[in-house]
Structures are given as C-alpha cells and as structure tokens.
Amino acid sequence: MPYLTVKDRQIYYDVTGQGKPILLLNGIMMSTKSWDPFVPILSENNQLIRLDFFDQGQSDPLDFVYDQHIQVEVIESLLSHLKIQRISVVGISYGGEVAILFAQKHIDCVERLVLFNTTSYTSPWLLEIGKQWKSIGKTRDGQTYYQATIPVIYSPTFYENHLEWMKKRERYLIPIFSNPKFLDAMERLITSAESYDARGGLITMTCPTLIVSGDEDYLTPIENQKELKERIPNAEMIILPKVGHASMYEKPVLFVSLILGFVNAKEHPILL
C-alpha cells in the first residue's frame, strides 16, 4: 500500500486510472474506503487520487491539537510526491473546507474546484454541533454516538425511504463508533475545524468552481453555502432538492455526473 511521510508520520493515499487528475477529499468521518463504490466510474477516464488526512482511515493519528492547515500540508506533500502541478479538487464537507484553504494558498495549482455540502466558515451553529459530538464521544457509547451524528447527516426524505439501508449502516458503524481510538481522532478532527474561517480569501479563488448543496442539509445550512457562490468569482451553484449533507450516498449517480461533467467539460467560446 502506498504511504507518504509527512511530519514523520505516514499518510495513506491511492492512485487509480489515467487521464486528467482528480483529487477527492474526505468528509470528517470518512476515509479512502468510503469512496470504493465510486472509484470505477471516477477513474474510468481520469486519474483518481484519494488520501486519508491525519486522524483518518489508514493514515497515522496525531497526538497534539492542530487546525486544518496541517491537512493542506498533506495535500502539498502528496502532489509534490506525485509530481502533479495542476489538478481538479473535489471535497465534501470537511474535505471541501480543506480544498478551499488549499485553493486560496495555491490557486495556480487548481484547475477546477467542486465543493459538496461545504461552507466558508465554522458557524456558531456548526460549532455547537461539534462540541456535542465531542462530549458524546467521551462517553465511549457507540450507539449514542451513532444516534447523535448519523441521522442528521441524511435528509429526512432519504432516511424514511431507506430505513433498511440505514439499519445496515447502523450495524456497521456502531462497532467503529465504540472504538476509543476512532473517537479520539474524531475529537481532534472536530477541533481542527473550530477555527476555520476562509471568508476573507474567497475573492482570490479565481478557478472555475462548482458548489453543490442539498436543501435538506441541516449540518451546513444552505444559506451558509450560498455565501460561497456570492464571494467566489467564477462559481456556479446547484441545489439538490430533498437531499441532506451526505449527498454522495443520497444521489450517487448525480454525484459522479456532476464531478465528471464539470471537471472534464471543455471550455467553449460564447456564441453571440
């Protein structure tokens, strides 16, 4: 398995396929394995690059408090290692926040940017949700942690229409959510996002950007996501009806279609 050394720790990454490169960045609870069902189609005509941030998946944990800029350093190290100078970046939620910070620092490296369920700062609303998650994590009660974190990620419409699938997710996730190492890593990841505020640099993000939101996203409310559209110069926004925070699972075909269509579309002159 490929690993990269960053700050004397191991970062796991995966490269699949050939063609125009796409970097896919995890949400806070996710890992590279979360994307396995999407890999065949996303790598069919593109080079798909995945990585686990510090404290995620197969990458090493950290034993100190940090902010999301350390995850930007992970991306920098990986792209340097792979000798990639320009790339399209796709991020969801936490991964979208890191993608924004990376784009603000390295706008010349970002060909196109796709942001799912992402905001420009950690709002007081989201801050309190994160504090609740951390408090419940300290109980080491996987069932309670699941109930506090997972249902709200999905839209009520999806949850009600996919109860059997949600129960399978519950059985799969509760053992993970009962693991103290996972819960400690989640606490550090949540803490790393508490100071996130990229609003001042949005005007500098001149790369073509697609913002995808769900109108039933109750973690990163749509009004916060609309600020990205208003402040990023070359941004377009799509609002998915009856979709929550986990848009990739709720609308998987649409999810990959938006990524591939936006990343691979050729620019055409405007016909007058």
Number of C-alpha atoms within 10 A of each C-alpha: 6 9 15 17 15 17 11 8 14 18 25 23 18 13 17 16 17 12 12 15 23 26 19 23 28 25 23 17 18 17 21 22 15 13 16 9 10 15 19 13 15 21 20 13 15 18 18 23 24 21 26 25 31 23 23 23 21 19 21 19 19 15 10 6 10 15 16 23 15 16 20 21 15 20 20 15 16 21 17 11 11 10 9 12 11 17 20 23 27 23 22 26 22 24 25 26 28 26 27 29 23 21 24 19 14 14 17 14 17 21 19 21 27 26 26 28 30 31 30 23 22 20 17 10 12 17 17 13 16 22 15 14 20 20 13 18 24 13 13 16 17 21 15 16 23 22 12 16 17 15 13 17 19 25 22 16 14 18 17 11 10 12 11 11 10 17 11 10 13 18 12 11 16 17 13 14 21 19 14 16 13 17 23 19 20 21 20 20 25 22 19 18 22 19 15 19 15 17 15 11 16 20 14 14 23 19 19 18 26 24 22 25 27 25 18 23 22 16 21 24 21 20 11 16 23 19 15 26 19 14 17 21 16 14 18 15 18 14 16 16 12 16 23 30 25 23 23 18 14 20 15 14 12 14 16 16 14 16 22 17 10 17 24 16 9 7 6 6 5 5 4 3
